[in-house]
Amino acid sequence: MEDILKQFTAWLIALILAALQPLNVAIIVLLSVWSINILIGIATDRNDGKPFDLKKALDAARQLGLIFCILFIVSLATTGYDESELAYTIAKWATWVISYLYTTNIFRNASMLWPNNKLIGFIYSFLTTEAFGYIKDFFRMRGGIK
């Protein structure tokens, strides 16, 4: 149930952001979180004693290229029917969802890099809805939720 709630919330927030934000903001955010994800990933690997992995970096670049290719295909498919507004909405929505996934990975790596940082741990648990489990357990201990 928590996974369904997490997915629904992420998709709903992305839909709201897609309606309210211009496409250039969504793309800037995507490029930013993609870059930060790579940097934090490299730092986490170095912290674990692993060397720089060029294959991993190239995979990340391929992923970003694939994302832009899919957005381009969606744009072509919808603007061909004079649905440019739909193309923008789909592109923004998909970009926000992908940015959320990158952000979650950033905080996962950051929590491994700085395991004693409670703020990073809380944000990661919130992004992955583990916080809902903690809240439920808290109320269960108090005799609230069965």
Secondary structure, 3 states (H helix, E strand, C coil): CHHHHHHHHHHHHHHHHHHHCCHHHHHHHHHHHHHHHHHHHHHHHHHCCCCCCHHHHHHHHHHHHHHHHHHHHHHHHHHCCCCHHHHHHHHHHHHHHHHHHHHHHHHHHHHHHCCCCHHHHHHHHHHCCHHHHHHHHHHHHCCCCC
